[in-house]
Amino acid sequence: MSYRFLSAALLVLLVVPVLAAELVIGQAAPLSGSIASTGQRMVLGARIWFDHVNAQGGIHGARLRHVVRDDAYQVEQTVAQTRKLIAEDQALALIGFAGTANIAELLKQRVLSEAGIALVAPYTGGAPLREAGNTSIFHIRASYADEAEHMVKQLSTLGYERIGVLYQDDAFGKSGLDGVKDALARRKLQPLLAVGYPRNTAEVNPAVTAMLKAQPAAIIMVAVNKPAAAFAKAYRAGGGAAQLMNISVVDPAELVRLAGIEAVRGLGISQVVPYPYTPNLPVLKEFQALLKQYGDGAEPSYTAFEEFIGAKVLTEALRRAGPAPTRAKLNAALASLSPYDVGGYRVDFGARKRSGSSFVEVTVIGGDGRLLK
C-alpha cells in the first residue's frame, strides 16, 4: 500500500465523523420509595417513545439505549445515580428526573454543568431550577408559580378568599407555597394558614388538626401522592368541607386508591400538559397508539404523557445535532427548538430560555374516580 494512499485514508478518517452505534439516554427516577408509582409512569412515558424511534431505525442510524437508575426520591441517591449515568454509562443526555430538592442539589454540586450534559423534562416546576444561569435544564412544563396563579385565580373567581396551604417541608413544597403567596398577594390576600409536613412521610395529622380548627374555604396542597391522600382522607373524616386542590405532581388514580373516592371526589388538580385521555391532538393520538403497542397494558396518565413529550423533544434535538452528536451539540440543538410543535403542544426554548411552556389547566376527580375537565 502506498504512502499516498495511507495519507488519503487517514485524512478521510479525520474529516468524516464516526457514527455512534447507540446513543445513551440516562434517567434517575424514583422507582421505589414514597412516589414509586410516579417514577414508574415517568419511565414508561419516555420508554415507549424511545422504543418507537428504535423500531423506525433510531436517530441517524444509531439506536437509543434508555438507562434507568432508581434514586428512591432521595437527594443523595439522585446525585450518586446521576454521577454513575454520566461516568459509567456515558449518557449523552438525561431525561425526566423528579424532585425540586434533588435537582437543586445537582446544581449546587455542579454535576450537570461540569459534565456539560442536558437534563430534559424534569418532573418539577420549582422556581430555583429556572433561574437564568441554569442552562443545563430544559423544562417542558409550567412552573409551580404558574400553577399556583391558575388555581388561585379560579378560586378567587368563585369567591374563595379564606385559603389554606398544605405543603411538603422542602424545596418543592416551599416553591409551591411561595407561588400561592405571590398569587394571593396580587389580589391583596394572604394564606389563612400554611402548614408543612415532613418530606418522604405521610405525617399530616398536625396539618389536619390545624386546618379543621381554622376552617378555610379552600385548601391548596403542594403535596405528593401518599401525604395528599392521607390528608384528604383524615380531613374529610374529621368533617372538613373545604374545596381541596393539589398541584400537578399527584396521580388521581393513586389518590383514589389510597384515600377512597369519598375523600377525593371533587378534588381539583392543576395540570401542565393536555388531557391525555381523549385523542384530540396529534401528539395524543400518537401517545395512545404507542402506549397500546409498547406499554404492556398500561393506562394513559398525565405523568407518562408528560415524559412522552419530553422524549419527543429530546429526540428532535438529537436529530438536529447530526450523526455524531456530542453533549455540546445536543445542548445547542435543544436551544434551537424555538418554537417546536410536538403535535398540538408547543415548547419554546432559546439561547438563554429554558422554560419551554406555561400551559396550565385544572381538572377535577369525578364521582367515578376519573378526571373531568
C-alpha positions in Angstrom: 0.0 0.0 0.0 1.5 3.4 -1.0 2.2 6.2 1.4 0.0 8.5 -0.7 -3.0 6.0 -0.2 -2.4 5.8 3.5 -2.3 9.6 3.8 -5.6 9.9 2.0 -7.2 7.2 4.1 -6.1 8.9 7.3 -7.5 12.2 6.0 -10.9 10.6 5.4 -10.9 9.3 9.0 -10.1 12.7 10.4 -12.7 14.5 8.3 -15.7 12.1 8.4 -17.4 11.8 11.8 -17.5 8.4 13.4 -21.2 7.4 13.6 -22.3 6.2 17.1 -23.7 2.7 17.3 -26.0 3.8 20.1 -27.0 6.9 22.0 -27.3 6.6 25.8 -30.2 8.5 27.5 -29.9 8.4 31.3 -32.8 8.6 33.8 -32.6 8.7 37.6 -36.2 8.0 38.7 -38.0 7.2 41.9 -38.8 3.6 41.2 -39.1 2.8 44.9 -39.9 5.0 47.9 -42.8 7.4 48.5 -43.5 8.3 44.9 -42.7 5.0 43.2 -45.8 4.9 41.1 -45.0 8.3 39.7 -41.5 7.2 38.8 -42.7 4.1 37.0 -45.0 6.2 34.9 -42.2 8.7 34.1 -40.0 5.9 32.8 -42.9 4.4 30.9 -43.7 7.6 29.0 -40.1 8.1 27.8 -39.6 4.4 27.1 -42.5 3.9 24.7 -41.3 6.8 22.5 -37.7 5.5 22.5 -38.9 2.0 21.6 -40.8 3.5 18.7 -37.8 5.5 17.5 -35.6 2.4 17.6 -38.2 0.4 15.7 -38.0 3.1 13.0 -34.2 2.8 12.7 -33.1 5.1 15.5 -31.6 8.5 15.1 -29.2 8.8 12.1 -28.9 5.0 12.3 -28.0 4.9 16.0 -30.2 3.1 18.4 -31.3 4.8 21.7 -30.3 3.0 24.9 -32.5 4.1 27.8 -30.6 3.5 31.0 -32.7 3.9 34.2 -31.4 4.0 37.7 -33.5 4.1 40.9 -33.0 7.1 43.2 -35.9 6.4 45.5 -36.7 10.1 45.6 -33.7 10.5 47.9 -31.5 13.6 47.3 -28.2 11.8 47.9 -29.2 8.9 45.7 -30.1 11.3 42.8 -26.6 12.7 43.0 -24.9 9.3 43.2 -27.0 7.8 40.4 -26.5 10.8 38.1 -22.8 10.6 38.5 -23.0 6.9 37.5 -25.1 7.7 34.5 -22.6 10.3 33.4 -19.3 8.5 34.2 -20.2 4.8 33.9 -23.0 4.7 31.4 -21.6 7.6 29.3 -25.0 9.2 28.9 -25.3 11.7 26.1 -28.3 13.4 27.8 -30.6 13.0 30.8 -34.4 12.9 31.0 -37.2 13.1 33.5 -35.7 13.4 37.0 -38.1 14.1 39.9 -37.8 16.4 42.9 -37.0 20.1 43.2 -34.6 19.4 46.1 -33.0 16.5 44.2 -32.3 18.5 41.1 -31.3 21.6 43.1 -28.5 19.5 44.7 -27.3 18.5 41.3 -27.0 22.2 40.5 -25.3 23.0 43.8 -22.7 20.4 43.2 -22.3 21.4 39.6 -22.9 17.8 38.4 -24.7 18.8 35.2 -22.6 21.9 34.3 -19.2 20.2 34.9 -20.3 17.3 32.6 -21.8 19.7 30.0 -24.9 17.5 30.0 -28.5 18.5 29.4 -31.5 17.4 31.6 -34.7 17.4 29.6 -38.3 17.4 31.1 -37.6 17.2 34.8 -40.8 16.4 36.8 -40.8 19.6 38.8 -41.9 23.2 38.5 -39.6 24.6 41.2 -38.6 28.2 40.7 -35.0 27.9 41.8 -34.3 25.5 38.9 -35.5 28.1 36.4 -33.1 30.9 37.2 -31.2 32.4 34.3 -27.9 30.7 35.0 -29.3 27.1 35.0 -28.8 26.5 31.3 -28.3 22.7 31.7 -32.1 22.1 32.3 -34.7 22.2 29.6 -38.2 22.4 31.2 -41.3 21.4 29.1 -43.8 22.1 31.9 -45.1 25.2 33.6 -43.6 26.4 36.9 -45.3 25.9 40.2 -45.8 29.7 40.2 -47.8 29.3 37.0 -49.9 26.5 38.6 -50.5 28.5 41.8 -51.6 31.5 39.8 -54.1 29.5 37.8 -55.5 27.8 40.9 -55.8 31.0 43.0 -57.4 32.8 40.0 -60.0 30.1 39.7 -60.7 30.0 43.4 -60.9 33.8 43.7 -63.2 34.0 40.7 -65.6 31.6 42.6 -65.4 33.9 45.7 -63.0 31.9 47.9 -60.8 34.1 50.0 -60.0 32.0 53.1 -57.4 29.8 51.6 -55.1 27.4 53.5 -52.0 25.8 52.2 -50.6 22.3 52.9 -47.0 22.0 51.7 -44.2 19.5 51.8 -41.5 21.0 54.0 -38.7 21.0 51.4 -37.6 23.0 48.3 -40.6 21.6 46.3 -43.2 22.5 48.9 -41.7 25.9 49.7 -41.5 26.8 46.0 -45.2 26.0 45.6 -46.1 27.8 48.8 -44.2 30.9 47.5 -46.2 30.7 44.3 -49.5 30.6 46.2 -48.5 33.5 48.4 -47.5 35.6 45.4 -50.7 34.8 43.6 -52.8 35.8 46.7 -50.7 39.0 47.2 -51.6 40.1 43.7 -55.2 40.0 44.9 -54.4 41.7 48.2 -54.9 38.5 50.1 -52.7 36.1 52.1 -53.0 32.5 53.2 -55.3 31.9 56.1 -52.7 29.4 57.3 -49.8 27.4 55.8 -48.9 24.0 57.4 -46.0 21.8 56.4 -45.4 18.0 56.7 -42.0 16.2 56.6 -40.6 15.1 53.2 -40.9 11.4 52.4 -43.6 10.9 55.0 -47.4 10.9 55.3 -47.3 12.6 58.7 -50.1 15.0 58.1 -52.2 14.7 61.3 -50.9 18.1 62.8 -51.9 19.7 59.5 -55.3 18.1 59.6 -55.9 19.4 63.1 -54.8 22.9 62.2 -57.0 23.0 59.1 -60.1 21.7 60.9 -59.6 24.4 63.6 -59.0 27.3 61.1 -61.9 26.2 58.7 -60.6 27.6 55.4 -63.0 27.7 52.5 -60.3 26.1 50.2 -57.0 24.3 50.7 -54.3 24.2 48.1 -52.0 21.2 48.6 -48.4 21.2 47.5 -48.0 17.5 48.1 -47.2 14.2 46.5 -49.5 11.1 46.4 -49.3 9.5 49.8 -49.4 12.6 52.0 -52.0 14.2 49.8 -54.2 11.1 50.1 -53.6 10.8 53.8 -54.5 14.4 54.4 -57.7 14.3 52.3 -58.8 11.1 54.0 -58.2 12.3 57.5 -59.5 15.8 56.8 -62.8 14.6 55.3 -63.2 12.0 58.2 -62.8 14.9 60.6 -65.7 16.8 59.0 -63.6 19.2 56.9 -65.6 20.6 54.0 -63.1 22.9 52.2 -62.6 22.7 48.4 -59.3 20.8 48.0 -56.9 21.4 45.2 -53.4 20.0 44.5 -50.5 20.9 42.4 -49.9 18.7 39.3 -47.5 16.1 40.8 -50.2 13.8 42.1 -51.7 10.9 40.3 -55.5 10.9 40.6 -55.8 7.1 40.4 -53.3 6.8 43.3 -55.3 9.3 45.3 -58.5 7.3 44.8 -56.7 4.0 45.7 -55.1 5.4 48.8 -57.8 7.7 50.2 -61.0 6.3 48.7 -63.4 8.1 46.4 -65.4 9.7 49.1 -62.4 11.6 50.4 -61.1 12.9 47.0 -64.3 13.3 44.9 -64.3 16.9 43.7 -60.6 17.5 44.4 -59.1 19.8 41.8 -55.7 19.1 40.3 -53.8 21.6 38.1 -52.2 20.1 35.0 -49.3 21.2 32.9 -49.9 19.1 29.7 -53.1 18.5 27.8 -55.7 16.0 28.9 -54.2 12.6 27.9 -57.4 10.5 27.9 -59.0 11.9 24.7 -57.1 11.8 21.5 -58.0 15.3 20.3 -54.4 16.3 19.4 -52.0 14.6 17.0 -49.5 14.0 19.8 -52.2 12.4 22.0 -53.2 10.1 19.2 -49.6 9.1 18.8 -49.2 8.7 22.6 -52.2 6.4 23.0 -51.3 4.3 20.0 -47.7 3.8 21.2 -48.8 3.1 24.7 -51.1 0.4 23.4 -48.2 -1.0 21.3 -45.3 -0.8 23.8 -46.9 -0.1 27.2 -47.6 -3.6 28.4 -51.3 -2.8 29.1 -50.7 0.4 31.0 -53.4 3.0 31.0 -52.8 6.7 29.9 -51.7 9.1 32.6 -50.6 12.7 32.8 -47.2 11.6 34.1 -46.5 9.2 31.3 -47.7 11.7 28.7 -45.5 14.5 30.1 -42.4 12.4 29.8 -43.5 11.1 26.4 -43.5 14.8 25.2 -40.1 15.2 26.9 -38.7 12.2 25.0 -40.1 13.6 21.7 -38.4 16.9 22.4 -35.1 15.2 23.2 -35.1 13.0 20.0 -35.9 16.0 17.8 -32.8 17.7 19.3 -30.7 14.6 18.7 -31.8 14.6 15.1 -30.8 18.3 14.7 -27.5 17.6 16.4 -26.4 15.5 13.5 -25.0 12.0 13.0 -22.1 12.3 15.5 -23.7 14.2 18.4 -21.8 15.5 21.4 -23.3 16.8 24.6 -22.4 20.4 23.5 -24.0 19.9 20.1 -27.1 18.4 21.7 -27.4 21.4 24.1 -27.2 23.8 21.2 -29.8 21.8 19.3 -32.2 21.9 22.3 -31.8 25.6 22.4 -32.7 25.8 18.7 -36.2 24.5 19.4 -37.8 27.9 19.3 -40.6 27.0 18.9 -41.1 23.3 18.3 -44.6 21.7 17.9 -44.7 18.1 19.1 -48.2 17.7 17.6 -50.5 20.3 19.1 -48.3 21.0 22.1 -45.5 23.6 21.7 -42.3 24.1 23.5 -40.2 27.2 23.0 -36.6 27.4 24.1 -33.8 29.9 23.1 -30.2 30.8 23.7 -30.9 31.6 27.4 -34.5 30.5 27.7 -35.1 27.1 29.3 -38.8 27.3 30.4 -40.5 25.9 27.3 -44.1 26.1 28.3 -46.6 27.9 30.7 -49.6 25.7 29.8 -51.9 25.1 32.9 -55.5 23.9 33.2 -57.4 22.5 36.2 -59.1 19.1 36.3 -61.4 17.6 38.9 -61.8 14.0 40.2 -65.3 12.9 39.4 -67.6 10.6 41.2 -66.4 7.5 39.4 -62.7 8.4 40.1 -61.9 9.6 36.6 -60.6 13.1 35.9 -63.0 15.6 34.4 -62.0 18.8 32.6 
